[in-house]
Amino acid sequence: MSEKRRPAGGKGASALPDDSRTVYQRIVRGEPVSPDADGLALLVDLGLVTPDPGDPTLYVALDLRQAEARLRSRAEARLGDVVDHMTSIPALIDELAAEVRRYGQSSCASSEFLGVDRVNAYLAQAIVKAREELLTSQPGPRDRKLLSKSVDRDTAAVTRGVQMRTLYHSSARTNGATREWAQRMTALGAQVRTLASPFMRFVLVDRTSAVVQDYADGIDARAGAWVVRDHALVGFIGEVFEQYWVRGDEWRGSEAPPSGTLTTELQRTILRELCAGRDQQQIAHRLGYSQRTITAHLADLRSRLGLQTVHQLVYWWATSEERKLS
């Protein structure tokens, strides 16, 4: 029997096998068709034909628009299952790696670079399955849309007992969306701190896996990130976080941003980086911002000070009392 065959697909290929197409033509012409005719079962399975209730030797063709809608819905459901399966694979590997380590075997060392969509899908799955701890190091800004997408997931994690600690750059204290997020999460028991000096971007889940920005191949952070599962390297990243954390200042999101100064905390950080000999592209990479953002902050400060060049700005900074601020 050939009814188990499915369309071969491909450009220029028929959407039906030849035997199914032939029997469909017979049905639309009103000819009797045997229930065991080759190709008939596929037509029934696809919802293209159905037995005539009044005559078991006849089949009738169903409305094609309704059939198309059913086929699209079925295909979308199968596609959703495939996507769910793919995004669950990294979390499954993490669980198995933990079992390997538990019984003293060598660690499942691996690092994999994922595009931004796959990174986001991996993080979503990993955070949902987190059991103990979620450590996030965020040197750059997170816009309101991104924060609103994560707040329910983060809330659920903290509510089920996951210890969440998040480190932001000090400039986040002036960001309204981040302040709202910090207020909500700290009210639930999460901890948030800010750090004025530069630090690296990464997310650490249960000390078993980490997602880190690329620092090896010069890949733009907007292109994706590395998923790291090596036991030793994940432990090292966790220790890096702890060293950042002890240097940070506690923040519950409610504290008002500093006022009465000419510079913002981010601008002061940029100026310190310039004085250390780094160019604007290097500073953008270290702080997790785009180069355009760094340039815009410097231009704003030059405009308010009435200066024409970055060199003049650096000289002003070297003689300014504001360099003593954090």
C-alpha positions as CSV (number, residue, x, y, z in Angstrom):
1,M,0.0,0.0,0.0
2,S,1.3,3.4,-0.9
3,E,-1.0,5.5,1.3
4,K,1.8,6.0,3.9
5,R,3.9,8.1,1.5
6,R,4.0,11.8,2.0
7,P,4.6,14.5,-0.6
8,A,8.2,14.6,-1.7
9,G,8.3,18.4,-1.6
10,G,11.0,20.6,-3.2
11,K,10.8,23.2,-5.9
12,G,8.6,22.2,-8.8
13,A,7.5,18.9,-7.1
14,S,3.8,17.9,-7.0
15,A,2.1,18.5,-3.7
16,L,0.6,15.0,-3.8
17,P,2.0,11.6,-4.9
18,D,0.8,10.4,-8.3
19,D,-1.6,7.7,-6.9
20,S,-3.2,10.2,-4.5
21,R,-3.6,12.8,-7.3
22,T,-5.2,10.2,-9.5
23,V,-7.7,9.0,-6.9
24,Y,-8.5,12.7,-6.1
25,Q,-9.4,13.3,-9.8
26,R,-11.7,10.3,-9.7
27,I,-13.5,11.6,-6.6
28,V,-14.1,15.1,-8.0
29,R,-15.5,13.4,-11.1
30,G,-18.0,11.5,-8.9
31,E,-16.6,8.1,-9.7
32,P,-16.7,5.2,-7.1
33,V,-13.5,4.6,-5.2
34,S,-12.6,1.5,-3.3
35,P,-11.8,2.2,0.4
36,D,-8.4,0.4,0.0
37,A,-7.4,2.3,-3.2
38,D,-3.8,3.4,-3.4
39,G,-3.4,7.0,-2.3
40,L,-6.8,7.4,-0.7
41,A,-5.7,7.1,2.9
42,L,-3.4,10.1,2.4
43,L,-6.2,12.2,1.1
44,V,-8.4,11.3,4.1
45,D,-5.5,12.0,6.5
46,L,-4.9,15.4,4.9
47,G,-8.6,16.3,5.2
48,L,-9.1,16.6,1.5
49,V,-11.8,14.0,1.1
50,T,-14.2,12.1,3.3
51,P,-16.6,9.1,2.8
52,D,-20.1,9.9,1.6
53,P,-22.4,9.1,4.5
54,G,-25.1,7.9,2.1
55,D,-22.9,5.7,-0.1
56,P,-19.8,3.8,1.3
57,T,-18.5,3.3,-2.2
58,L,-18.3,7.1,-2.8
59,Y,-16.0,9.8,-1.4
60,V,-16.6,13.6,-1.6
61,A,-14.0,16.3,-1.8
62,L,-14.1,18.8,1.1
63,D,-13.9,22.6,0.8
64,L,-10.4,23.4,-0.2
65,R,-10.2,26.7,1.8
66,Q,-11.2,24.9,5.0
67,A,-8.7,22.1,4.1
68,E,-6.0,24.6,3.7
69,A,-6.7,26.2,7.0
70,R,-6.6,22.7,8.7
71,L,-3.3,21.8,7.0
72,R,-1.7,25.1,8.0
73,S,-2.8,24.7,11.6
74,R,-1.5,21.2,11.7
75,A,1.9,22.3,10.2
76,E,2.2,25.2,12.6
77,A,1.6,22.8,15.5
78,R,4.3,20.4,14.3
79,L,6.7,23.4,13.8
80,G,6.0,24.6,17.4
81,D,6.8,21.1,18.7
82,V,10.1,21.1,16.8
83,V,11.0,24.6,18.1
84,D,10.2,23.6,21.7
85,H,12.3,20.5,21.3
86,M,15.3,22.4,19.9
87,T,15.2,25.0,22.7
88,S,15.0,22.3,25.4
89,I,18.1,20.5,24.2
90,P,20.7,22.8,25.9
91,A,18.9,22.5,29.2
92,L,18.8,18.7,28.8
93,I,22.6,18.6,28.2
94,D,23.1,20.8,31.3
95,E,21.2,18.3,33.4
96,L,23.1,15.3,32.0
97,A,26.4,17.2,32.5
98,A,25.5,17.6,36.1
99,E,25.0,13.9,36.4
100,V,28.3,13.2,34.8
101,R,30.1,15.5,37.3
102,R,28.2,14.0,40.2
103,Y,29.7,10.6,39.5
104,G,33.3,11.8,39.1
105,Q,33.6,11.5,35.4
106,S,35.3,14.2,33.3
107,S,33.2,17.3,32.7
108,C,31.3,17.8,29.5
109,A,33.5,20.7,28.3
110,S,31.8,22.7,25.5
111,S,31.4,26.3,24.3
112,E,28.9,27.1,21.5
113,F,28.2,30.4,19.8
114,L,24.5,31.0,19.2
115,G,22.8,33.7,17.3
116,V,20.8,36.2,19.2
117,D,17.4,34.5,18.7
118,R,18.8,31.1,19.9
119,V,20.5,32.7,22.8
120,N,17.3,34.4,23.9
121,A,15.5,31.0,23.6
122,Y,18.2,29.2,25.5
123,L,18.1,31.8,28.3
124,A,14.3,31.7,28.5
125,Q,14.4,27.9,29.0
126,A,17.3,27.9,31.4
127,I,15.8,30.6,33.6
128,V,12.5,28.8,33.7
129,K,14.3,25.6,34.8
130,A,16.7,27.3,37.3
131,R,16.5,25.7,40.7
132,E,18.9,27.6,42.9
133,E,20.7,30.7,41.6
134,L,20.6,33.2,38.8
135,L,23.6,35.7,38.5
136,T,23.4,38.4,35.9
137,S,26.1,40.9,35.0
138,Q,24.7,43.7,32.9
139,P,27.2,46.5,32.1
140,G,25.0,48.0,29.3
141,P,21.5,49.2,29.2
142,R,18.4,47.1,28.9
143,D,15.5,48.8,27.2
144,R,11.9,48.8,28.5
145,K,10.7,46.3,26.0
146,L,13.3,43.7,26.9
147,L,12.7,44.3,30.6
148,S,9.0,43.9,30.3
149,K,9.4,40.6,28.5
150,S,11.7,39.2,31.3
151,V,9.9,40.6,34.4
152,D,7.3,37.8,34.6
153,R,9.9,35.1,34.1
154,D,12.2,36.7,36.7
155,T,9.3,37.1,39.1
156,A,8.4,33.4,38.8
157,A,12.0,32.4,39.4
158,V,12.3,34.4,42.6
159,T,8.9,33.3,43.8
160,R,9.9,29.6,43.5
161,G,13.0,30.2,45.6
162,V,15.7,31.0,43.1
163,Q,18.3,33.4,44.5
164,M,18.7,36.2,42.0
165,R,21.5,38.7,42.0
166,T,21.9,41.3,39.3
167,L,24.7,43.8,38.8
168,Y,24.2,46.9,36.7
169,H,26.5,49.7,35.8
170,S,26.0,52.8,38.0
171,S,24.4,54.7,35.0
172,A,21.4,52.3,35.3
173,R,20.3,54.4,38.3
174,T,19.2,57.1,35.9
175,N,17.2,54.7,33.6
176,G,13.5,54.7,34.5
177,A,12.7,51.2,33.1
178,T,15.6,49.7,35.0
179,R,14.7,51.5,38.2
180,E,11.1,50.1,37.9
181,W,12.5,46.6,37.4
182,A,14.8,46.9,40.3
183,Q,12.1,48.1,42.6
184,R,9.8,45.2,41.7
185,M,12.4,42.5,41.9
186,T,14.1,43.7,45.2
187,A,10.6,43.8,46.8
188,L,10.3,40.1,46.0
189,G,13.7,39.3,47.6
190,A,16.1,39.6,44.7
191,Q,19.3,41.6,45.2
192,V,20.6,44.4,42.9
193,R,23.9,46.3,43.0
194,T,25.6,48.8,40.8
195,L,29.2,49.2,39.9
196,A,30.9,52.4,38.5
197,S,33.9,50.7,36.9
198,P,33.7,48.6,33.7
199,F,32.8,44.9,33.9
200,M,31.9,42.0,31.6
201,R,28.4,40.9,30.5
202,F,27.3,37.4,31.3
203,V,24.4,35.4,32.8
204,L,25.1,32.4,35.1
205,V,22.4,29.8,35.8
206,D,22.7,27.4,38.8
207,R,26.6,27.5,38.4
208,T,26.1,24.9,35.6
209,S,26.1,27.1,32.5
210,A,26.8,30.6,31.5
211,V,26.0,32.9,28.6
212,V,28.8,35.3,27.9
213,Q,29.6,38.0,25.4
214,D,32.3,37.2,22.8
215,Y,35.7,38.3,23.9
216,A,37.7,36.0,21.6
217,D,36.8,36.6,18.0
218,G,35.6,40.2,17.9
219,I,32.0,39.3,17.2
220,D,29.5,42.1,17.7
221,A,27.4,41.5,20.9
222,R,24.3,42.1,18.9
223,A,25.0,39.0,16.8
224,G,24.8,36.6,19.7
225,A,26.8,35.1,22.6
226,W,28.6,32.0,23.8
227,V,26.9,29.3,25.8
228,V,29.5,27.9,28.1
229,R,29.1,24.6,30.0
230,D,32.6,23.6,30.9
231,H,32.6,23.0,34.7
232,A,35.9,24.7,35.4
233,L,35.2,27.7,33.2
234,V,31.7,28.2,34.7
235,G,33.2,28.1,38.1
236,F,35.7,30.8,37.1
237,I,32.9,33.0,35.7
238,G,31.1,32.6,39.0
239,E,34.2,33.8,40.9
240,V,34.5,36.8,38.6
241,F,30.9,37.7,39.5
242,E,31.6,37.5,43.2
243,Q,34.5,39.8,42.8
244,Y,32.4,42.3,41.0
245,W,29.6,41.9,43.5
246,V,31.6,42.8,46.6
247,R,32.7,46.0,44.9
248,G,29.1,47.0,44.0
249,D,26.7,49.3,45.8
250,E,23.3,48.0,47.0
251,W,20.4,49.4,44.9
252,R,16.7,48.9,45.4
253,G,15.7,51.1,42.5
254,S,14.1,53.8,44.7
255,E,17.1,55.9,45.3
256,A,17.1,59.1,43.3
257,P,19.9,59.6,40.7
258,P,22.7,62.0,41.8
259,S,22.2,65.7,40.9
260,G,24.1,68.9,41.0
261,T,27.0,67.6,38.8
262,L,27.9,68.4,35.1
263,T,28.6,64.7,34.3
264,T,26.6,61.5,34.6
265,E,28.1,58.4,36.0
266,L,28.3,56.9,32.6
267,Q,30.0,59.9,31.2
268,R,32.5,59.8,34.1
269,T,33.2,56.2,33.3
270,I,33.8,57.0,29.6
271,L,36.2,59.8,30.5
272,R,38.2,57.5,32.7
273,E,38.4,55.0,29.9
274,L,39.6,57.8,27.5
275,C,42.3,58.8,30.0
276,A,43.4,55.2,30.2
277,G,44.2,55.4,26.4
278,R,41.2,53.5,25.0
279,D,39.4,54.8,21.9
280,Q,35.6,55.1,21.6
281,Q,35.2,51.7,19.9
282,Q,37.1,49.9,22.6
283,I,35.1,51.8,25.3
284,A,31.8,50.8,23.7
285,H,32.9,47.1,23.7
286,R,34.1,47.2,27.3
287,L,30.9,48.9,28.6
288,G,28.4,47.0,26.5
289,Y,27.1,50.0,24.6
290,S,27.2,50.9,20.9
291,Q,29.9,53.2,19.7
292,R,27.1,55.7,18.6
293,T,25.9,55.9,22.3
294,I,29.5,56.6,23.5
295,T,29.9,59.3,20.9
296,A,26.5,60.9,21.7
297,H,27.4,61.1,25.5
298,L,30.7,62.8,24.7
299,A,29.0,65.2,22.3
300,D,26.4,66.1,24.9
301,L,29.0,66.8,27.5
302,R,31.1,68.9,25.1
303,S,28.1,70.9,24.1
304,R,27.2,71.7,27.7
305,L,30.8,72.7,28.5
306,G,31.2,74.7,25.3
307,L,34.2,72.6,24.2
308,Q,35.0,71.6,20.6
309,T,37.1,68.5,20.8
310,V,37.5,65.3,22.8
311,H,41.1,66.4,23.7
312,Q,39.7,69.6,25.3
313,L,37.1,67.5,27.2
314,V,39.9,65.2,28.5
315,Y,41.9,68.2,29.7
316,W,38.8,69.6,31.4
317,W,38.2,66.3,33.1
318,A,41.8,66.1,34.3
319,T,41.4,69.4,36.1
320,S,37.8,68.9,37.3
321,E,36.7,68.0,40.8
322,E,34.1,65.7,39.3
323,R,36.9,63.1,38.6
324,K,36.7,62.3,42.3
325,L,33.1,61.2,42.0
326,S,32.2,57.5,41.5
